[in-house]
Amino acid sequence: MGHSTIVEEKFIFTPEAKRKIIILLGVGIFLFIVGLWLATKGGHDDHAEGHSHAATQQLVASIDEAVAHEDHTEGEHHHGTATWLKRMYTTLWMNNIYFVGLGIIGLFFVAIQYAAQAGWSAGVKRIPLAMGHWLPVAFGLTVVLWFISNHDIFHWTHSYLYDKSGSSYDEIIDGKAPYFYWPGEPGGFPIFYIARMVIFFGMWYWFFTMIKKNMMAEDIEGDSKYWFKNRSISAWFLVFFAVSSSVAAWDWVMSIDTHWFSTMFGWYVFASWWVTALAMITLIVVYLKEAGYLKVVNANHLHDLGKFVFAFSIFWTYIWFSQFLLIYYANIPEETVYFIERMSTSPYSWIFFTNLIMNFVLPFLLLMTRDAKRHLSMLKVVCPIIIVGHWFDFYNMVTPGVMQNDGGLGLLEIGTAFIFLAAFLWITLSSLSKMPLFGKNHPLLEESLHHHI
């Protein structure tokens, strides 16, 4: 099959596809409003199964006085914000961080392919590239949401925790103050923290625009120098990403439970982001194939994507288990509270176990055979399971730390997820429609066409 037979393809974002996304958005907004209204009424899904709360409180108290003290100070100062409002902030923050991952991993996937000089992926690289267009939106949302909701989501933002003479002084959090506030005063404006947020998004977006610019130039000029440029840019990006993705995980998720920490956490959030984005990329490829696009992609490429999804579901489980085992088995009292809170309080407890079934057991069993990874029908089953499963994963990372015993999973949370998903799909697909579906001048396209496994 020579170059002459490769026909450049353009994705057309059809009115039909747009209509479906707008319907998804409409349903999301409707559910969000109804869910919020129910929450203001102390809705039915607010305090489902309250019976386990008392048991949890006893456990928490017996585990560690310091943790009980923290809960106490939380209670003292949190009468200001209504539960429903905190719940809204929590779900907005959680969904935002989940989708930040889809945007940044889009770029990460492209960079990995360049750095590894991979040929097989030449036909699918534009899909993760399109996902990267979410980054500027994610930046805006992250900054705005942080400034609106920081006192409700991040306990460490309260200035009274750093007042040595006050009754609520927290020695542990005060010890961590420089990480948030340097070079300013503890309890003031978190200069260092916000600077990291701006630098990370700024650098990610800069790398994204550079790589995209070279990919587009290669389409027009057909010179392999652009591929070599991207290879070196990607290598630098991967070094920066290794540090920034971990620190972002500490900043935006782990610092919610300020007393708790895990040395595995950067890896854990990355693993969750990575496998979710792989499932999203695969799902978009599958739908494009079904719509008659991507002639250059065959069962062998699907097999590779399926292997990625399969392998990294297991990788995520390995990280999950390592984090769990180190804390639970070593019985580090000040750390175990994190898991006890999630394992024995509703609704977190059923999500805790559902998480493992959806993100490990099902992908493992369903994608185990060679055929399963090569068939569109099976990939269409497994990828959505993983996408929803890791949404649960992020829910359980964020919500218990903020809401403690008042967490709910109802229309409000589902509606928010639909709104974010609709916006994300709109931006991804409209970006995809503005460029060729694959680089016809990609130096490794020929290798990809003859790819066989």
Secondary structure, 3 states (H helix, E strand, C coil): CCHHHCCCCECCCCHHHHHHHHHHHHHHHHHHHHHHHHHHCCCCCCCCCCHHHHHHHHHHHHHCHHHHHHHHHHHHHCCCCCHHHHHHHHHHHHHHHHHHHHHHHHHHHHHHHHHCCCCHHHHCCHHHHHHHHHHHHHHHHHHHHHHHHHHHHCHHHCHHHHCCCCCCCCHHHHHCHHHHHCCCCCCCCCHHHHHHHHHHHHHHHHHHHHHHHHHHHHHHHCCCHHHHHHHHHHHHHHHHHHHHHHHHHHHHCHHHCCCCCCCCHHHHHHHHHHHHHHHHHHHHHHHHHHCCCCCCCCHHHHHHHHHHHHHHHHHHHHHHHHHHHHHHHHCCHHHHHHHHHHHHCCCHHHHHHHHHHHHHHHHHHHCCCHHHHHCHHHHHHHHHHHHHHHHHHHHHHHHHHHHHHHCCCCHHHHHHHHHHHHHHHHHHHHHHCCCECCCCCCCCHHHHHCCCC
